[in-house]
Amino acid sequence: MPMERMGVGQRHRHAVHMVWIVTLWVLIVLMAVWMLFPFYWAINSSFKSEGMLAMTPTTFIPRDPVTREVSFFTRNYEAVFTNQAFLRGIVNSVIVATSVTLLSLAIGSFAGFALGKLRYRGKTATLYIILAMTMFPAIAVLTGLYAMINNLGIPPIPSMIITYMLFTLPFTAWVLTAFFRELPTEIFQSAQVDGASPFQTFYLIMLPLTAPALVTTRPPVIGVLRVAPTFKFTKVASELRSRLCSRR
């Protein structure tokens, strides 16, 4: 409706609405800048040499300390990507993250289906045990877990997969149980009437319906999706390993 045809009340509501929309977008932009600026600053600093980092005042674009011209220092990336230890670590991280994600989703989906749709004794107790397992911080059991893995002589990559599975699987099973519970029971009963086994019902009917849940509850260790918790835990594990080795 054109502004000249609006009444006083309509113009006031329109003005208030526009102010609200502008304020909302300003807040969204500010939040986006607040969240993305650390990433920009990290990338900006990666293209600077030590002399560029020591420049005052600091620059938001890499510049030469003498000429003040824009200059990107690429030797940092050359040093990293020619380091075989770094490349080997990236490959190991991808292997561990992918393995843990696939195994957690596979085992967690079976557990979620059993806990959400099947009837058996002890199901409630099992759910509470799983919930209790998610309450323990990883650092609280890290020492004992490392000692057990070290005594058993498990290789590094399998030991990391087992370790992450212990912390991601309870959460995955708990969340997927809620998703399976929300699925209509009539679907499960209809499959049974048609002669489908529990596994066929799970694999052919229930599992495709929970595809959004599988994406939502993916363990926080898969590549670019949510890789930060993995690296934080790896850092703690590395520090603990060095301390235990130093005591021998």
Secondary structure, DSSP 8 states (H G I E B T S, - for coil): --GGGS-HHHHHHHHHHHHHHHHHHHHHHHHHHHHHHHHHHHHHHHT--HHHHT-SS--SS-B-TTT--B----HHHHHHHT-HHHHHHHHHHHHHHHHHHHHHHHHHHHHHHHHHH---TTHHHHHHHHHHHHHS-HHHHHHHHHHHHHHHT--HHHHHHHHHHHHHHHHHHHHHHHHHHHS-HHHHHHHHHTT--HHHIIIIIIHHHTHHHHHHT--TTSTTTS-HHHHHHHHHHHHHHHHHHHH-
